[in-house]
């Protein structure tokens, strides 16, 4: 294990949830964090939290569904700080009308752009910098829905997150010879603001049993502090009280 003093970490979707927790966790290990998202105010709030704890943080706002945003931010980071050591590819979105009988083309476009295209754009922006360094780590937030298909997350989200998983593994296939590592994290339900986009509201009791953003931030911190010769290719993690498992158990329990 190593601390991250002197490392530069770019965190997308950093204004709340997993991105916020990851930024704070990485900064606590000494990394300078660059925070990207669409809304400036939440990013400024996270930056203040990092700085209050003695860390370094900079804000770079932008809509990552536009290819030019990722290249602009990556270039700005390289110009200001000289390198990019870690990319936390966390930006994501879902919609209410997600089932096949409700899904519309514009909704599918929004979900695929927000979860998959944006991730590709960020990877394409940082790889040349990391190749020149002969070193770099990419950590992508996928989902349980990136490994298992179910109606709950919706068709577009499931397809996009499966794409993120495949993208990450394909990076390792080609870029391992350049000292670059890619990890994809596939969490089950996490108590983040994206739950507000569920068609069926999630209770406070259920949210309390879920993975918390801080759990994911700590996991990402752990991945980032592994030695450079170690690649943690994929992590599948869920709450102990897994609502999918519990729902599957109930019919059989009712027969006992």
Secondary structure, DSSP 8 states (H G I E B T S, - for coil): ----TT-EEEEESTTSHHHHHHHHHHHHTT-EEEEE-S-HHHHHHHHHHHHHTT-EEEE----TTSHHHHHHHHHHHHHHHS---EEEE------S--STTT--HHHHHHHHIIIIIHHHHHHHHHHHHHHHHT-EEEEEE--GGGTS--TTT-HHHHHHHHHHHHHHHHHHHHHGGGTEEEEEEEES-B-SGGGGG-SS---HHHHHHSB-HHHHHHHHHHHHTS-TT----EEEE--SS-HHHHHHHHHHHHH-
